[in-house]
């Protein structure tokens, strides 16, 4: 669930400057077709999702590791 939330935030954070630059900058208007814009936005969303998912899995693994339970018993 946290990964999906991060993906939504990253989508908005990537979409706003991408779409604004295509409207305002002549270079971006010429070189970034709709496919390139979608690729930029979806790449940012995918990266955010997998980074958060990885951190969540690592945190869960640390919490449930045998070493952590052993140290707690001492």
N, CA, C and O atoms as a Tripos MOL2 file, in Angstrom:
@<TRIPOS>MOLECULE
protein
  296   295    74     0     0
PROTEIN
NO_CHARGES

@<TRIPOS>ATOM
      1 N           0.8220   -1.1910    0.0000 N.3       1 UNK1
      2 CA          0.0000    0.0000    0.0000 C.3       1 UNK1
      3 C           0.8730    1.2640    0.0000 C.2       1 UNK1
      4 O           0.5560    2.2510   -0.6640 O.2       1 UNK1
      5 N           1.9620    1.2140    0.7470 N.am      2 UNK2
      6 CA          2.8460    2.3770    0.7970 C.3       2 UNK2
      7 C           3.4760    2.6430   -0.5630 C.2       2 UNK2
      8 O           3.6770    3.7940   -0.9480 O.2       2 UNK2
      9 N           3.7880    1.5660   -1.2940 N.am      3 UNK3
     10 CA          4.3690    1.7330   -2.6250 C.3       3 UNK3
     11 C           3.4030    2.3970   -3.5870 C.2       3 UNK3
     12 O           3.8080    3.2140   -4.4140 O.2       3 UNK3
     13 N           2.1270    2.0490   -3.4840 N.am      4 UNK4
     14 CA          1.1190    2.6600   -4.3570 C.3       4 UNK4
     15 C           0.9620    4.1410   -4.0450 C.2       4 UNK4
     16 O           0.8150    4.9580   -4.9540 O.2       4 UNK4
     17 N           0.9920    4.4860   -2.7690 N.am      5 UNK5
     18 CA          0.9010    5.8980   -2.3920 C.3       5 UNK5
     19 C           2.1010    6.6800   -2.9310 C.2       5 UNK5
     20 O           1.9510    7.7890   -3.4430 O.2       5 UNK5
     21 N           3.2770    6.0960   -2.8100 N.am      6 UNK6
     22 CA          4.4830    6.7490   -3.3180 C.3       6 UNK6
     23 C           4.4280    6.8930   -4.8380 C.2       6 UNK6
     24 O           4.8900    7.8950   -5.3850 O.2       6 UNK6
     25 N           3.8680    5.9000   -5.5160 N.am      7 UNK7
     26 CA          3.7540    5.9690   -6.9710 C.3       7 UNK7
     27 C           2.8120    7.0900   -7.3970 C.2       7 UNK7
     28 O           3.0740    7.7810   -8.3820 O.2       7 UNK7
     29 N           1.7280    7.2720   -6.6700 N.am      8 UNK8
     30 CA          0.7940    8.3590   -6.9900 C.3       8 UNK8
     31 C           1.4680    9.7130   -6.7980 C.2       8 UNK8
     32 O           1.3390   10.6010   -7.6410 O.2       8 UNK8
     33 N           2.1800    9.8660   -5.6950 N.am      9 UNK9
     34 CA          2.8780   11.1310   -5.4420 C.3       9 UNK9
     35 C           3.9410   11.3800   -6.5080 C.2       9 UNK9
     36 O           4.0810   12.5020   -6.9960 O.2       9 UNK9
     37 N           4.6810   10.3480   -6.8670 N.am     10 UNK10
     38 CA          5.7260   10.5070   -7.8880 C.3      10 UNK10
     39 C           5.1290   10.8070   -9.2530 C.2      10 UNK10
     40 O           5.7170   11.5520  -10.0370 O.2      10 UNK10
     41 N           3.9660   10.2350   -9.5420 N.am     11 UNK11
     42 CA          3.3110   10.5190  -10.8170 C.3      11 UNK11
     43 C           2.9590   11.9850  -10.9230 C.2      11 UNK11
     44 O           3.2270   12.6230  -11.9410 O.2      11 UNK11
     45 N           2.3650   12.5170   -9.8820 N.am     12 UNK12
     46 CA          2.0010   13.9390   -9.8890 C.3      12 UNK12
     47 C           3.2500   14.8050   -9.9250 C.2      12 UNK12
     48 O           3.3090   15.7960  -10.6530 O.2      12 UNK12
     49 N           4.2510   14.4220   -9.1310 N.am     13 UNK13
     50 CA          5.4870   15.2100   -9.0810 C.3      13 UNK13
     51 C           6.2340   15.1960  -10.4070 C.2      13 UNK13
     52 O           6.9120   16.1700  -10.7350 O.2      13 UNK13
     53 N           6.1290   14.1270  -11.1700 N.am     14 UNK14
     54 CA          6.7950   14.0710  -12.4730 C.3      14 UNK14
     55 C           5.9320   14.6520  -13.5780 C.2      14 UNK14
     56 O           6.4530   15.2240  -14.5360 O.2      14 UNK14
     57 N           4.6170   14.5140  -13.4580 N.am     15 UNK15
     58 CA          3.7290   14.9700  -14.5250 C.3      15 UNK15
     59 C           3.6810   16.4840  -14.6290 C.2      15 UNK15
     60 O           3.6910   17.0290  -15.7320 O.2      15 UNK15
     61 N           3.6290   17.1620  -13.5050 N.am     16 UNK16
     62 CA          3.4830   18.6190  -13.5300 C.3      16 UNK16
     63 C           4.6510   19.2940  -14.2560 C.2      16 UNK16
     64 O           4.4030   20.0550  -15.1920 O.2      16 UNK16
     65 N           5.9130   19.0540  -13.8720 N.am     17 UNK17
     66 CA          6.9950   19.7320  -14.6020 C.3      17 UNK17
     67 C           7.1600   19.2460  -16.0440 C.2      17 UNK17
     68 O           7.5550   20.0140  -16.9210 O.2      17 UNK17
     69 N           6.8520   17.9600  -16.2840 N.am     18 UNK18
     70 CA          6.9830   17.4460  -17.6480 C.3      18 UNK18
     71 C           5.9860   18.1260  -18.5770 C.2      18 UNK18
     72 O           6.3500   18.6110  -19.6480 O.2      18 UNK18
     73 N           4.7360   18.1540  -18.1590 N.am     19 UNK19
     74 CA          3.7090   18.7740  -19.0010 C.3      19 UNK19
     75 C           3.8970   20.2850  -19.1040 C.2      19 UNK19
     76 O           3.6340   20.8730  -20.1530 O.2      19 UNK19
     77 N           4.3470   20.9130  -18.0260 N.am     20 UNK20
     78 CA          4.5950   22.3560  -18.0680 C.3      20 UNK20
     79 C           5.7500   22.6840  -19.0060 C.2      20 UNK20
     80 O           5.6780   23.6510  -19.7650 O.2      20 UNK20
     81 N           6.8090   21.8900  -18.9600 N.am     21 UNK21
     82 CA          7.9570   22.1780  -19.8180 C.3      21 UNK21
     83 C           7.6100   21.9770  -21.2910 C.2      21 UNK21
     84 O           8.1150   22.6990  -22.1510 O.2      21 UNK21
     85 N           6.7510   21.0020  -21.5880 N.am     22 UNK22
     86 CA          6.3630   20.7830  -22.9790 C.3      22 UNK22
     87 C           5.5710   21.9740  -23.5040 C.2      22 UNK22
     88 O           5.6460   22.3030  -24.6880 O.2      22 UNK22
     89 N           4.8290   22.6050  -22.6400 N.am     23 UNK23
     90 CA          4.0530   23.7740  -23.0790 C.3      23 UNK23
     91 C           4.8940   25.0450  -23.1760 C.2      23 UNK23
     92 O           4.6130   25.9110  -24.0050 O.2      23 UNK23
     93 N           5.9340   25.1630  -22.3260 N.am     24 UNK24
     94 CA          6.6660   26.4260  -22.2410 C.3      24 UNK24
     95 C           8.0100   26.4340  -22.9710 C.2      24 UNK24
     96 O           8.4140   27.4730  -23.4920 O.2      24 UNK24
     97 N           8.6990   25.3170  -23.0190 N.am     25 UNK25
     98 CA         10.0420   25.3050  -23.5990 C.3      25 UNK25
     99 C           9.9980   24.8250  -25.0510 C.2      25 UNK25
    100 O           9.4650   23.7510  -25.3320 O.2      25 UNK25
    101 N          10.5490   25.6040  -25.9610 N.am     26 UNK26
    102 CA         10.5260   25.1950  -27.3700 C.3      26 UNK26
    103 C          11.2480   23.8620  -27.6220 C.2      26 UNK26
    104 O          10.7980   23.0590  -28.4390 O.2      26 UNK26
    105 N          12.3590   23.6290  -26.9230 N.am     27 UNK27
    106 CA         13.0800   22.3690  -27.1300 C.3      27 UNK27
    107 C          12.2160   21.1790  -26.7310 C.2      27 UNK27
    108 O          12.1350   20.1930  -27.4640 O.2      27 UNK27
    109 N          11.5740   21.2710  -25.5790 N.am     28 UNK28
    110 CA         10.7340   20.1700  -25.1070 C.3      28 UNK28
    111 C           9.5280   19.9800  -26.0180 C.2      28 UNK28
    112 O           9.1280   18.8470  -26.2850 O.2      28 UNK28
    113 N           8.9570   21.0560  -26.4880 N.am     29 UNK29
    114 CA          7.8080   20.9540  -27.3890 C.3      29 UNK29
    115 C           8.1930   20.2290  -28.6710 C.2      29 UNK29
    116 O           7.4110   19.4480  -29.2130 O.2      29 UNK29
    117 N           9.4010   20.4920  -29.1480 N.am     30 UNK30
    118 CA          9.8570   19.8760  -30.3940 C.3      30 UNK30
    119 C          10.2460   18.4160  -30.2030 C.2      30 UNK30
    120 O           9.9460   17.5790  -31.0540 O.2      30 UNK30
    121 N          10.9090   18.1040  -29.1000 N.am     31 UNK31
    122 CA         11.5290   16.7860  -28.9520 C.3      31 UNK31
    123 C          10.7860   15.7730  -28.0890 C.2      31 UNK31
    124 O          11.0710   14.5780  -28.1690 O.2      31 UNK31
    125 N           9.8530   16.2130  -27.2770 N.am     32 UNK32
    126 CA          9.1500   15.2770  -26.3970 C.3      32 UNK32
    127 C           7.7290   15.0400  -26.9030 C.2      32 UNK32
    128 O           6.8160   15.8190  -26.6290 O.2      32 UNK32
    129 N           7.5680   13.9570  -27.6420 N.am     33 UNK33
    130 CA          6.2260   13.6180  -28.1160 C.3      33 UNK33
    131 C           5.4350   12.9940  -26.9580 C.2      33 UNK33
    132 O           6.0080   12.7590  -25.8940 O.2      33 UNK33
    133 N           4.1400   12.7210  -27.1350 N.am     34 UNK34
    134 CA          3.3400   12.1650  -26.0290 C.3      34 UNK34
    135 C           3.8790   10.8460  -25.4760 C.2      34 UNK34
    136 O           3.7350   10.5740  -24.2840 O.2      34 UNK34
    137 N           4.4910   10.0350  -26.3160 N.am     35 UNK35
    138 CA          5.0650    8.7800  -25.8280 C.3      35 UNK35
    139 C           6.2260    9.0480  -24.8850 C.2      35 UNK35
    140 O           6.3380    8.3870  -23.8530 O.2      35 UNK35
    141 N           7.0800    9.9850  -25.2060 N.am     36 UNK36
    142 CA          8.2100   10.3350  -24.3430 C.3      36 UNK36
    143 C           7.7170   10.9160  -23.0230 C.2      36 UNK36
    144 O           8.2740   10.6160  -21.9670 O.2      36 UNK36
    145 N           6.6980   11.7300  -23.0740 N.am     37 UNK37
    146 CA          6.1450   12.2970  -21.8440 C.3      37 UNK37
    147 C           5.6000   11.1990  -20.9430 C.2      37 UNK37
    148 O           5.8510   11.2010  -19.7380 O.2      37 UNK37
    149 N           4.8560   10.2620  -21.5210 N.am     38 UNK38
    150 CA          4.3040    9.1630  -20.7310 C.3      38 UNK38
    151 C           5.4150    8.2920  -20.1550 C.2      38 UNK38
    152 O           5.3020    7.8060  -19.0290 O.2      38 UNK38
    153 N           6.4800    8.0940  -20.9160 N.am     39 UNK39
    154 CA          7.6000    7.2910  -20.4360 C.3      39 UNK39
    155 C           8.2900    7.9530  -19.2480 C.2      39 UNK39
    156 O           8.6430    7.2720  -18.2850 O.2      39 UNK39
    157 N           8.4840    9.2490  -19.3020 N.am     40 UNK40
    158 CA          9.1040    9.9750  -18.1880 C.3      40 UNK40
    159 C           8.2550    9.8410  -16.9330 C.2      40 UNK40
    160 O           8.7710    9.5520  -15.8530 O.2      40 UNK40
    161 N           6.9600   10.0520  -17.0790 N.am     41 UNK41
    162 CA          6.0560   10.0250  -15.9250 C.3      41 UNK41
    163 C           5.9490    8.6120  -15.3460 C.2      41 UNK41
    164 O           6.0190    8.4340  -14.1300 O.2      41 UNK41
    165 N           5.7800    7.6140  -16.2070 N.am     42 UNK42
    166 CA          5.6120    6.2540  -15.7020 C.3      42 UNK42
    167 C           6.9040    5.6950  -15.1130 C.2      42 UNK42
    168 O           6.8540    4.8820  -14.1900 O.2      42 UNK42
    169 N           8.0520    6.1130  -15.6230 N.am     43 UNK43
    170 CA          9.3260    5.6730  -15.0500 C.3      43 UNK43
    171 C           9.4760    6.1900  -13.6260 C.2      43 UNK43
    172 O           9.9020    5.4530  -12.7370 O.2      43 UNK43
    173 N           9.1310    7.4390  -13.4120 N.am     44 UNK44
    174 CA          9.2140    8.0010  -12.0620 C.3      44 UNK44
    175 C           8.2690    7.2720  -11.1130 C.2      44 UNK44
    176 O           8.6300    6.9830   -9.9730 O.2      44 UNK44
    177 N           7.0730    6.9790  -11.5770 N.am     45 UNK45
    178 CA          6.1040    6.2760  -10.7290 C.3      45 UNK45
    179 C           6.5740    4.8600  -10.4170 C.2      45 UNK45
    180 O           6.4730    4.4150   -9.2740 O.2      45 UNK45
    181 N           7.0790    4.1580  -11.4020 N.am     46 UNK46
    182 CA          7.5610    2.7990  -11.1890 C.3      46 UNK46
    183 C           8.7480    2.7470  -10.2540 C.2      46 UNK46
    184 O           8.8300    1.8650   -9.3980 O.2      46 UNK46
    185 N           9.6690    3.6830  -10.4080 N.am     47 UNK47
    186 CA         10.8250    3.7220   -9.5200 C.3      47 UNK47
    187 C          10.3920    3.9610   -8.0770 C.2      47 UNK47
    188 O          10.8870    3.3040   -7.1610 O.2      47 UNK47
    189 N           9.4810    4.8900   -7.8760 N.am     48 UNK48
    190 CA          9.0110    5.1750   -6.5170 C.3      48 UNK48
    191 C           8.3380    3.9590   -5.9050 C.2      48 UNK48
    192 O           8.5570    3.6450   -4.7350 O.2      48 UNK48
    193 N           7.5180    3.2730   -6.6950 N.am     49 UNK49
    194 CA          6.8270    2.0890   -6.1800 C.3      49 UNK49
    195 C           7.8180    1.0310   -5.7230 C.2      49 UNK49
    196 O           7.6980    0.5080   -4.6150 O.2      49 UNK49
    197 N           8.7950    0.7100   -6.5600 N.am     50 UNK50
    198 CA          9.7230   -0.3550   -6.2200 C.3      50 UNK50
    199 C          10.7000    0.0310   -5.1170 C.2      50 UNK50
    200 O          11.1200   -0.8300   -4.3440 O.2      50 UNK50
    201 N          11.0680    1.2950   -5.0270 N.am     51 UNK51
    202 CA         11.9530    1.7270   -3.9400 C.3      51 UNK51
    203 C          11.2320    1.6040   -2.6000 C.2      51 UNK51
    204 O          11.8000    1.1000   -1.6310 O.2      51 UNK51
    205 N           9.9850    2.0630   -2.5420 N.am     52 UNK52
    206 CA          9.2320    1.9670   -1.2920 C.3      52 UNK52
    207 C           8.9400    0.5050   -0.9470 C.2      52 UNK52
    208 O           9.0320    0.1130    0.2170 O.2      52 UNK52
    209 N           8.5920   -0.2980   -1.9450 N.am     53 UNK53
    210 CA          8.3310   -1.7170   -1.6860 C.3      53 UNK53
    211 C           9.5840   -2.4050   -1.1580 C.2      53 UNK53
    212 O           9.5000   -3.2290   -0.2470 O.2      53 UNK53
    213 N          10.7340   -2.0790   -1.7150 N.am     54 UNK54
    214 CA         11.9870   -2.6770   -1.2570 C.3      54 UNK54
    215 C          12.2810   -2.2750    0.1850 C.2      54 UNK54
    216 O          12.6680   -3.1140    0.9980 O.2      54 UNK54
    217 N          12.1000   -1.0030    0.5020 N.am     55 UNK55
    218 CA         12.3370   -0.5520    1.8720 C.3      55 UNK55
    219 C          11.3690   -1.2170    2.8460 C.2      55 UNK55
    220 O          11.7450   -1.5420    3.9720 O.2      55 UNK55
    221 N          10.1370   -1.4180    2.4220 N.am     56 UNK56
    222 CA          9.1520   -2.0730    3.2820 C.3      56 UNK56
    223 C           9.5270   -3.5220    3.5450 C.2      56 UNK56
    224 O           9.4260   -4.0020    4.6740 O.2      56 UNK56
    225 N           9.9580   -4.2130    2.5060 N.am     57 UNK57
    226 CA         10.3690   -5.6110    2.6690 C.3      57 UNK57
    227 C          11.5970   -5.7030    3.5680 C.2      57 UNK57
    228 O          11.6640   -6.5770    4.4330 O.2      57 UNK57
    229 N          12.5570   -4.8250    3.3770 N.am     58 UNK58
    230 CA         13.7540   -4.8460    4.2270 C.3      58 UNK58
    231 C          13.4230   -4.5460    5.6780 C.2      58 UNK58
    232 O          13.9690   -5.1810    6.5790 O.2      58 UNK58
    233 N          12.5380   -3.5880    5.9180 N.am     59 UNK59
    234 CA         12.1440   -3.2660    7.2940 C.3      59 UNK59
    235 C          11.4380   -4.4550    7.9380 C.2      59 UNK59
    236 O          11.6670   -4.7570    9.1100 O.2      59 UNK59
    237 N          10.5950   -5.1180    7.1850 N.am     60 UNK60
    238 CA          9.9000   -6.2950    7.7080 C.3      60 UNK60
    239 C          10.8840   -7.4290    7.9870 C.2      60 UNK60
    240 O          10.7490   -8.1350    8.9870 O.2      60 UNK60
    241 N          11.8560   -7.6040    7.1230 N.am     61 UNK61
    242 CA         12.8570   -8.6510    7.3220 C.3      61 UNK61
    243 C          13.7060   -8.3680    8.5530 C.2      61 UNK61
    244 O          14.0290   -9.2850    9.3090 O.2      61 UNK61
    245 N          14.0660   -7.1210    8.7580 N.am     62 UNK62
    246 CA         14.8500   -6.7740    9.9520 C.3      62 UNK62
    247 C          14.0350   -7.0120   11.2180 C.2      62 UNK62
    248 O          14.5510   -7.5000   12.2240 O.2      62 UNK62
    249 N          12.7670   -6.6630   11.1520 N.am     63 UNK63
    250 CA         11.8960   -6.8300   12.3100 C.3      63 UNK63
    251 C          11.7230   -8.3050   12.6610 C.2      63 UNK63
    252 O          11.6630   -8.6600   13.8390 O.2      63 UNK63
    253 N          11.6440   -9.1530   11.6590 N.am     64 UNK64
    254 CA         11.3650  -10.5690   11.8730 C.3      64 UNK64
    255 C          12.6040  -11.4610   11.8090 C.2      64 UNK64
    256 O          12.4820  -12.6860   11.7870 O.2      64 UNK64
    257 N          13.7860  -10.8620   11.7800 N.am     65 UNK65
    258 CA         14.9910  -11.6760   11.6450 C.3      65 UNK65
    259 C          15.3040  -12.4180   12.9430 C.2      65 UNK65
    260 O          14.8900  -12.0000   14.0250 O.2      65 UNK65
    261 N          16.0320  -13.5150   12.8220 N.am     66 UNK66
    262 CA         16.3950  -14.3080   13.9900 C.3      66 UNK66
    263 C          17.3610  -13.5450   14.8830 C.2      66 UNK66
    264 O          17.3150  -13.6720   16.1070 O.2      66 UNK66
    265 N          18.2320  -12.7580   14.2750 N.am     67 UNK67
    266 CA         19.1980  -11.9950   15.0620 C.3      67 UNK67
    267 C          18.5240  -11.0020   15.9840 C.2      67 UNK67
    268 O          18.9720  -10.8000   17.1130 O.2      67 UNK67
    269 N          17.4590  -10.3810   15.5230 N.am     68 UNK68
    270 CA         16.7580   -9.3980   16.3410 C.3      68 UNK68
    271 C          16.0820  -10.0650   17.5370 C.2      68 UNK68
    272 O          16.0770   -9.5040   18.6330 O.2      68 UNK68
    273 N          15.5160  -11.2480   17.3410 N.am     69 UNK69
    274 CA         14.8530  -11.9350   18.4480 C.3      69 UNK69
    275 C          15.8930  -12.4550   19.4600 C.2      69 UNK69
    276 O          15.6470  -12.4780   20.6660 O.2      69 UNK69
    277 N          17.0440  -12.8640   18.9440 N.am     70 UNK70
    278 CA         18.1070  -13.3460   19.8270 C.3      70 UNK70
    279 C          18.6280  -12.2120   20.6980 C.2      70 UNK70
    280 O          18.8270  -12.3970   21.8990 O.2      70 UNK70
    281 N          18.8490  -11.0470   20.1130 N.am     71 UNK71
    282 CA         19.3550   -9.9000   20.8610 C.3      71 UNK71
    283 C          18.3290   -9.4310   21.8960 C.2      71 UNK71
    284 O          18.7040   -8.9430   22.9620 O.2      71 UNK71
    285 N          17.0650   -9.5750   21.5920 N.am     72 UNK72
    286 CA         16.0390   -9.1550   22.5310 C.3      72 UNK72
    287 C          15.9860  -10.0540   23.7570 C.2      72 UNK72
    288 O          15.5800   -9.6090   24.8300 O.2      72 UNK72
    289 N          16.3950  -11.3280   23.6110 N.am     73 UNK73
    290 CA         16.3630  -12.2660   24.7180 C.3      73 UNK73
    291 C          17.5030  -12.0480   25.6970 C.2      73 UNK73
    292 O          17.4170  -12.4730   26.8490 O.2      73 UNK73
    293 N          18.5600  -11.3980   25.2610 N.am     74 UNK74
    294 CA         19.7490  -11.2350   26.1140 C.3      74 UNK74
    295 C          19.5540  -10.1610   27.1460 C.2      74 UNK74
    296 O          20.4560   -9.8980   27.9420 O.2      74 UNK74
@<TRIPOS>BOND
     1     1     2 1
     2     2     3 1
     3     3     4 2
     4     3     5 am
     5     5     6 1
     6     6     7 1
     7     7     8 2
     8     7     9 am
     9     9    10 1
    10    10    11 1
    11    11    12 2
    12    11    13 am
    13    13    14 1
    14    14    15 1
    15    15    16 2
    16    15    17 am
    17    17    18 1
    18    18    19 1
    19    19    20 2
    20    19    21 am
    21    21    22 1
    22    22    23 1
    23    23    24 2
    24    23    25 am
    25    25    26 1
    26    26    27 1
    27    27    28 2
    28    27    29 am
    29    29    30 1
    30    30    31 1
    31    31    32 2
    32    31    33 am
    33    33    34 1
    34    34    35 1
    35    35    36 2
    36    35    37 am
    37    37    38 1
    38    38    39 1
    39    39    40 2
    40    39    41 am
    41    41    42 1
    42    42    43 1
    43    43    44 2
    44    43    45 am
    45    45    46 1
    46    46    47 1
    47    47    48 2
    48    47    49 am
    49    49    50 1
    50    50    51 1
    51    51    52 2
    52    51    53 am
    53    53    54 1
    54    54    55 1
    55    55    56 2
    56    55    57 am
    57    57    58 1
    58    58    59 1
    59    59    60 2
    60    59    61 am
    61    61    62 1
    62    62    63 1
    63    63    64 2
    64    63    65 am
    65    65    66 1
    66    66    67 1
    67    67    68 2
    68    67    69 am
    69    69    70 1
    70    70    71 1
    71    71    72 2
    72    71    73 am
    73    73    74 1
    74    74    75 1
    75    75    76 2
    76    75    77 am
    77    77    78 1
    78    78    79 1
    79    79    80 2
    80    79    81 am
    81    81    82 1
    82    82    83 1
    83    83    84 2
    84    83    85 am
    85    85    86 1
    86    86    87 1
    87    87    88 2
    88    87    89 am
    89    89    90 1
    90    90    91 1
    91    91    92 2
    92    91    93 am
    93    93    94 1
    94    94    95 1
    95    95    96 2
    96    95    97 am
    97    97    98 1
    98    98    99 1
    99    99   100 2
   100    99   101 am
   101   101   102 1
   102   102   103 1
   103   103   104 2
   104   103   105 am
   105   105   106 1
   106   106   107 1
   107   107   108 2
   108   107   109 am
   109   109   110 1
   110   110   111 1
   111   111   112 2
   112   111   113 am
   113   113   114 1
   114   114   115 1
   115   115   116 2
   116   115   117 am
   117   117   118 1
   118   118   119 1
   119   119   120 2
   120   119   121 am
   121   121   122 1
   122   122   123 1
   123   123   124 2
   124   123   125 am
   125   125   126 1
   126   126   127 1
   127   127   128 2
   128   127   129 am
   129   129   130 1
   130   130   131 1
   131   131   132 2
   132   131   133 am
   133   133   134 1
   134   134   135 1
   135   135   136 2
   136   135   137 am
   137   137   138 1
   138   138   139 1
   139   139   140 2
   140   139   141 am
   141   141   142 1
   142   142   143 1
   143   143   144 2
   144   143   145 am
   145   145   146 1
   146   146   147 1
   147   147   148 2
   148   147   149 am
   149   149   150 1
   150   150   151 1
   151   151   152 2
   152   151   153 am
   153   153   154 1
   154   154   155 1
   155   155   156 2
   156   155   157 am
   157   157   158 1
   158   158   159 1
   159   159   160 2
   160   159   161 am
   161   161   162 1
   162   162   163 1
   163   163   164 2
   164   163   165 am
   165   165   166 1
   166   166   167 1
   167   167   168 2
   168   167   169 am
   169   169   170 1
   170   170   171 1
   171   171   172 2
   172   171   173 am
   173   173   174 1
   174   174   175 1
   175   175   176 2
   176   175   177 am
   177   177   178 1
   178   178   179 1
   179   179   180 2
   180   179   181 am
   181   181   182 1
   182   182   183 1
   183   183   184 2
   184   183   185 am
   185   185   186 1
   186   186   187 1
   187   187   188 2
   188   187   189 am
   189   189   190 1
   190   190   191 1
   191   191   192 2
   192   191   193 am
   193   193   194 1
   194   194   195 1
   195   195   196 2
   196   195   197 am
   197   197   198 1
   198   198   199 1
   199   199   200 2
   200   199   201 am
   201   201   202 1
   202   202   203 1
   203   203   204 2
   204   203   205 am
   205   205   206 1
   206   206   207 1
   207   207   208 2
   208   207   209 am
   209   209   210 1
   210   210   211 1
   211   211   212 2
   212   211   213 am
   213   213   214 1
   214   214   215 1
   215   215   216 2
   216   215   217 am
   217   217   218 1
   218   218   219 1
   219   219   220 2
   220   219   221 am
   221   221   222 1
   222   222   223 1
   223   223   224 2
   224   223   225 am
   225   225   226 1
   226   226   227 1
   227   227   228 2
   228   227   229 am
   229   229   230 1
   230   230   231 1
   231   231   232 2
   232   231   233 am
   233   233   234 1
   234   234   235 1
   235   235   236 2
   236   235   237 am
   237   237   238 1
   238   238   239 1
   239   239   240 2
   240   239   241 am
   241   241   242 1
   242   242   243 1
   243   243   244 2
   244   243   245 am
   245   245   246 1
   246   246   247 1
   247   247   248 2
   248   247   249 am
   249   249   250 1
   250   250   251 1
   251   251   252 2
   252   251   253 am
   253   253   254 1
   254   254   255 1
   255   255   256 2
   256   255   257 am
   257   257   258 1
   258   258   259 1
   259   259   260 2
   260   259   261 am
   261   261   262 1
   262   262   263 1
   263   263   264 2
   264   263   265 am
   265   265   266 1
   266   266   267 1
   267   267   268 2
   268   267   269 am
   269   269   270 1
   270   270   271 1
   271   271   272 2
   272   271   273 am
   273   273   274 1
   274   274   275 1
   275   275   276 2
   276   275   277 am
   277   277   278 1
   278   278   279 1
   279   279   280 2
   280   279   281 am
   281   281   282 1
   282   282   283 1
   283   283   284 2
   284   283   285 am
   285   285   286 1
   286   286   287 1
   287   287   288 2
   288   287   289 am
   289   289   290 1
   290   290   291 1
   291   291   292 2
   292   291   293 am
   293   293   294 1
   294   294   295 1
   295   295   296 2
@<TRIPOS>SUBSTRUCTURE
     1 UNK1         2 RESIDUE 1 A UNK
     2 UNK2         6 RESIDUE 1 A UNK
     3 UNK3        10 RESIDUE 1 A UNK
     4 UNK4        14 RESIDUE 1 A UNK
     5 UNK5        18 RESIDUE 1 A UNK
     6 UNK6        22 RESIDUE 1 A UNK
     7 UNK7        26 RESIDUE 1 A UNK
     8 UNK8        30 RESIDUE 1 A UNK
     9 UNK9        34 RESIDUE 1 A UNK
    10 UNK10       38 RESIDUE 1 A UNK
    11 UNK11       42 RESIDUE 1 A UNK
    12 UNK12       46 RESIDUE 1 A UNK
    13 UNK13       50 RESIDUE 1 A UNK
    14 UNK14       54 RESIDUE 1 A UNK
    15 UNK15       58 RESIDUE 1 A UNK
    16 UNK16       62 RESIDUE 1 A UNK
    17 UNK17       66 RESIDUE 1 A UNK
    18 UNK18       70 RESIDUE 1 A UNK
    19 UNK19       74 RESIDUE 1 A UNK
    20 UNK20       78 RESIDUE 1 A UNK
    21 UNK21       82 RESIDUE 1 A UNK
    22 UNK22       86 RESIDUE 1 A UNK
    23 UNK23       90 RESIDUE 1 A UNK
    24 UNK24       94 RESIDUE 1 A UNK
    25 UNK25       98 RESIDUE 1 A UNK
    26 UNK26      102 RESIDUE 1 A UNK
    27 UNK27      106 RESIDUE 1 A UNK
    28 UNK28      110 RESIDUE 1 A UNK
    29 UNK29      114 RESIDUE 1 A UNK
    30 UNK30      118 RESIDUE 1 A UNK
    31 UNK31      122 RESIDUE 1 A UNK
    32 UNK32      126 RESIDUE 1 A UNK
    33 UNK33      130 RESIDUE 1 A UNK
    34 UNK34      134 RESIDUE 1 A UNK
    35 UNK35      138 RESIDUE 1 A UNK
    36 UNK36      142 RESIDUE 1 A UNK
    37 UNK37      146 RESIDUE 1 A UNK
    38 UNK38      150 RESIDUE 1 A UNK
    39 UNK39      154 RESIDUE 1 A UNK
    40 UNK40      158 RESIDUE 1 A UNK
    41 UNK41      162 RESIDUE 1 A UNK
    42 UNK42      166 RESIDUE 1 A UNK
    43 UNK43      170 RESIDUE 1 A UNK
    44 UNK44      174 RESIDUE 1 A UNK
    45 UNK45      178 RESIDUE 1 A UNK
    46 UNK46      182 RESIDUE 1 A UNK
    47 UNK47      186 RESIDUE 1 A UNK
    48 UNK48      190 RESIDUE 1 A UNK
    49 UNK49      194 RESIDUE 1 A UNK
    50 UNK50      198 RESIDUE 1 A UNK
    51 UNK51      202 RESIDUE 1 A UNK
    52 UNK52      206 RESIDUE 1 A UNK
    53 UNK53      210 RESIDUE 1 A UNK
    54 UNK54      214 RESIDUE 1 A UNK
    55 UNK55      218 RESIDUE 1 A UNK
    56 UNK56      222 RESIDUE 1 A UNK
    57 UNK57      226 RESIDUE 1 A UNK
    58 UNK58      230 RESIDUE 1 A UNK
    59 UNK59      234 RESIDUE 1 A UNK
    60 UNK60      238 RESIDUE 1 A UNK
    61 UNK61      242 RESIDUE 1 A UNK
    62 UNK62      246 RESIDUE 1 A UNK
    63 UNK63      250 RESIDUE 1 A UNK
    64 UNK64      254 RESIDUE 1 A UNK
    65 UNK65      258 RESIDUE 1 A UNK
    66 UNK66      262 RESIDUE 1 A UNK
    67 UNK67      266 RESIDUE 1 A UNK
    68 UNK68      270 RESIDUE 1 A UNK
    69 UNK69      274 RESIDUE 1 A UNK
    70 UNK70      278 RESIDUE 1 A UNK
    71 UNK71      282 RESIDUE 1 A UNK
    72 UNK72      286 RESIDUE 1 A UNK
    73 UNK73      290 RESIDUE 1 A UNK
    74 UNK74      294 RESIDUE 1 A UNK
